[in-house]
Amino acid sequence: MFIRGFLLLSALLLCIQVQAAPGFRQLPLSDQKGDALNVAVWYPVSSAGITESAGDNPAFIGVAVIRNAPPAPGAHPLLVISHGYNGNWRNLSWIAAAMAAQGYIVAAPDHPGTTTFNQNPADAKQLWRRPRDLTAVIDAVIHSPGLFGATDKDRIAALGHSLGGWTVMSLAGARFDPARFLHDCRQHPQRGDCRLTDKLGIDEALSQEKLSADHRDARIRAVVSLDLGLAPGFTPRSLHDISLPVLILAAQMDQLAALPAEEESGYLAAAMRPQWRQFDIIDGATHFSFMSLCKPGAETLINEESPGDGIVCRDGSGASRSGIHQALVGKISAFLNASLDYHAPAGETP
């Protein structure tokens, strides 16, 4: 009897896991220069299927997905995601899968020049291409209903971590002034983002005109910024003029990445009108707590290959990354659902 009950319970748990897993496809695009733009897309599915892990590697835990599954019928909100400096879409797969389980289509590109897989110095210095990458991804998803399901064009949002936070704030209408940022960095030369001015081309005259352009995408109705960098370069006027909901989340333990909350996320919150922004500092979180869950021994493994980079697996003392992620999923999903006036269909996973 015990064995039979155990088998039934195991089968039930397997069914729950399968039903909760979103569909998943990888979509090759071309960016503005014709370079490859690799995009990962999670989306609601019409039926259960065989799951596999996406984003899993020897250091990080992936998420369960159903590759190339038929999309669910109906129109779905769209969330585009931007990774941090020299990161990739896998870093934020945990929030992508969580939002897809609530009925969202979620799409995340690898930004050429600032991704793990392409750190070409010339590409990295074309920082203005990042917001344009997300605009291209929105276009591609909207025009591919057969692959991912129909997009609800009135419910499109953007989320970004670190340099991805700068990217999505640009899409929200924040205007970047390279001269302003360089002036601020002369007063804070040890800040993490100030050490990237040369690598990102912020100090080059040829880049400054394009960086200061308007990158706003009017289709985006809500934005989530996760412990962003480069914030002091945004002009106060442009931040004040933003008129869409923005959730600004910062890490409490900001020493590892040297991105002080009061100079980065706090600067955004102070410059924006209160009715359009929510600001919170996440207890126990480091800058890297917003990345995927690390496997046991991952810090040592990463340090062996790239000394010092193992800090990406560190969270605040006494904090667990899984607990931080659980809290973040609640905050982010509540904000997006309210901002987009969206209610997950019955049967979706909240």
VODREN-490973 format. One record per residue (C-alpha): y, z, x. Coordinates in steps of 0.25 Angstrom, whole numbers, padded with zeros to 4 digits, always signed. Layout:
BEGIN
YZX
...
END
This chain:
BEGIN
+0000+0000+0000
+0009+0004+0011
+0007-0010+0018
+0009-0018+0006
+0022-0010+0003
+0026-0012+0017
+0024-0027+0016
+0031-0028+0003
+0043-0021+0009
+0043-0030+0022
+0043-0042+0013
+0054-0037+0005
+0062-0034+0017
+0059-0048+0022
+0064-0054+0009
+0077-0046+0010
+0079-0051+0024
+0077-0065+0021
+0085-0065+0009
+0097-0059+0016
+0097-0069+0028
+0107-0080+0027
+0105-0094+0030
+0110-0099+0044
+0113-0112+0050
+0120-0117+0063
+0130-0128+0062
+0135-0136+0073
+0149-0141+0071
+0159-0147+0080
+0173-0140+0083
+0186-0146+0084
+0183-0152+0098
+0170-0157+0094
+0162-0146+0101
+0150-0139+0095
+0153-0128+0085
+0140-0120+0082
+0141-0113+0069
+0131-0103+0063
+0131-0102+0047
+0125-0091+0039
+0125-0093+0024
+0118-0089+0011
+0105-0095+0008
+0098-0099-0005
+0085-0092-0002
+0077-0084+0008
+0071-0090+0020
+0065-0087+0034
+0075-0079+0042
+0078-0080+0057
+0088-0073+0066
+0101-0080+0069
+0110-0075+0081
+0099-0067+0087
+0098-0066+0102
+0092-0057+0113
+0105-0048+0112
+0110-0049+0097
+0103-0048+0084
+0104-0060+0074
+0104-0061+0059
+0093-0066+0050
+0096-0080+0044
+0089-0091+0037
+0091-0103+0045
+0096-0116+0038
+0093-0110+0024
+0098-0117+0012
+0111-0111+0008
+0113-0103-0005
+0121-0110-0017
+0135-0107-0021
+0148-0106-0013
+0149-0095-0002
+0160-0089+0006
+0161-0093+0021
+0163-0084+0033
+0166-0090+0046
+0164-0081+0059
+0170-0082+0073
+0163-0075+0084
+0170-0068+0096
+0173-0073+0110
+0161-0079+0117
+0152-0075+0105
+0145-0083+0095
+0141-0083+0080
+0129-0074+0082
+0139-0063+0085
+0143-0062+0071
+0130-0066+0064
+0128-0052+0058
+0140-0053+0049
+0137-0068+0046
+0124-0065+0041
+0129-0053+0033
+0140-0062+0026
+0130-0073+0024
+0121-0063+0016
+0133-0061+0007
+0134-0075+0003
+0144-0080+0014
+0142-0093+0023
+0145-0088+0037
+0148-0098+0048
+0151-0094+0063
+0153-0104+0074
+0152-0102+0089
+0166-0105+0094
+0166-0114+0106
+0172-0108+0119
+0171-0094+0114
+0156-0093+0110
+0144-0088+0118
+0139-0102+0118
+0152-0110+0123
+0161-0102+0132
+0168-0115+0137
+0181-0111+0143
+0189-0123+0137
+0183-0120+0123
+0186-0105+0124
+0201-0108+0127
+0202-0116+0114
+0203-0103+0105
+0210-0110+0094
+0197-0118+0091
+0190-0105+0086
+0197-0104+0072
+0195-0119+0070
+0180-0117+0073
+0179-0108+0061
+0187-0118+0052
+0177-0129+0056
+0166-0120+0052
+0172-0117+0039
+0173-0132+0037
+0159-0135+0041
+0153-0124+0032
+0161-0128+0020
+0156-0143+0022
+0141-0138+0023
+0137-0132+0010
+0123-0138+0011
+0121-0130+0024
+0128-0116+0021
+0131-0117+0006
+0144-0119-0001
+0157-0112+0005
+0166-0105-0005
+0179-0110+0001
+0187-0099-0005
+0179-0089+0003
+0180-0092+0018
+0182-0081+0028
+0181-0079+0043
+0176-0068+0052
+0178-0067+0067
+0175-0057+0079
+0183-0055+0091
+0189-0069+0095
+0183-0073+0081
+0192-0063+0075
+0204-0071+0081
+0198-0084+0076
+0197-0079+0061
+0210-0073+0061
+0216-0086+0066
+0209-0093+0054
+0216-0082+0045
+0229-0087+0050
+0232-0078+0062
+0240-0086+0072
+0238-0083+0087
+0249-0083+0097
+0243-0084+0111
+0257-0080+0118
+0256-0067+0109
+0242-0064+0113
+0245-0066+0128
+0257-0057+0127
+0248-0046+0121
+0238-0048+0131
+0248-0045+0142
+0249-0032+0136
+0234-0030+0134
+0227-0038+0146
+0214-0030+0145
+0211-0033+0130
+0199-0041+0128
+0205-0053+0121
+0216-0054+0132
+0206-0057+0142
+0202-0070+0135
+0216-0076+0135
+0212-0086+0146
+0198-0089+0141
+0203-0092+0127
+0215-0100+0132
+0225-0091+0125
+0234-0092+0138
+0234-0107+0138
+0245-0115+0133
+0236-0126+0127
+0229-0116+0119
+0241-0108+0114
+0246-0118+0104
+0232-0120+0097
+0229-0105+0097
+0242-0102+0090
+0240-0113+0079
+0236-0109+0065
+0221-0108+0063
+0221-0103+0049
+0210-0108+0040
+0215-0106+0025
+0201-0106+0020
+0198-0093+0026
+0200-0082+0016
+0196-0069+0024
+0195-0065+0039
+0187-0055+0046
+0191-0051+0061
+0181-0043+0069
+0188-0036+0081
+0196-0049+0085
+0203-0052+0098
+0216-0060+0101
+0222-0053+0089
+0236-0050+0096
+0238-0065+0097
+0239-0067+0082
+0254-0067+0078
+0258-0055+0069
+0264-0065+0059
+0252-0073+0057
+0243-0061+0055
+0253-0056+0045
+0253-0069+0037
+0237-0069+0035
+0234-0068+0021
+0219-0067+0020
+0210-0055+0021
+0207-0051+0035
+0197-0040+0039
+0200-0035+0053
+0189-0027+0060
+0190-0021+0074
+0181-0013+0083
+0183+0001+0085
+0178+0001+0099
+0186-0010+0105
+0185-0007+0120
+0173-0016+0123
+0181-0029+0120
+0195-0023+0123
+0200-0028+0109
+0208-0016+0104
+0208-0015+0089
+0223-0012+0088
+0226-0024+0097
+0217-0034+0090
+0212-0031+0076
+0222-0021+0073
+0233-0031+0077
+0228-0040+0066
+0228-0029+0056
+0242-0024+0059
+0248-0038+0058
+0241-0042+0045
+0246-0039+0031
+0237-0027+0026
+0233-0034+0013
+0226-0045+0021
+0218-0037+0032
+0208-0026+0033
+0207-0019+0047
+0196-0010+0051
+0191-0004+0065
+0175-0004+0065
+0170+0010+0070
+0161+0009+0082
+0163-0006+0083
+0165-0013+0097
+0170-0027+0098
+0156-0032+0099
+0151-0024+0087
+0154-0036+0078
+0144-0044+0086
+0129-0045+0082
+0119-0033+0084
+0114-0032+0098
+0099-0030+0101
+0094-0018+0109
+0097-0021+0124
+0107-0032+0121
+0118-0026+0129
+0109-0025+0141
+0104-0040+0139
+0118-0045+0137
+0123-0038+0150
+0112-0044+0158
+0117-0058+0154
+0132-0055+0154
+0136-0042+0160
+0145-0034+0151
+0143-0042+0139
+0133-0032+0133
+0145-0024+0127
+0144-0034+0115
+0132-0024+0111
+0141-0012+0111
+0146-0004+0099
+0154+0009+0098
+0147+0022+0102
+0138+0026+0090
+0140+0013+0082
+0129+0003+0079
+0132-0012+0078
+0123-0013+0066
+0131-0002+0059
+0144-0009+0063
+0139-0022+0057
+0135-0016+0044
+0149-0010+0042
+0156-0023+0046
+0147-0031+0036
+0152-0022+0025
+0167-0023+0029
+0167-0038+0032
+0159-0042+0019
+0167-0033+0010
+0180-0039+0016
+0175-0054+0015
+0169-0052+0001
+0182-0046-0004
+0192-0055+0003
+0184-0068-0002
+0182-0062-0016
+0167-0064-0013
+0155-0057-0019
+0141-0060-0013
+0131-0066-0023
+0121-0057-0029
+0109-0056-0020
+0117-0058-0007
+0116-0047+0003
+0129-0038+0003
END
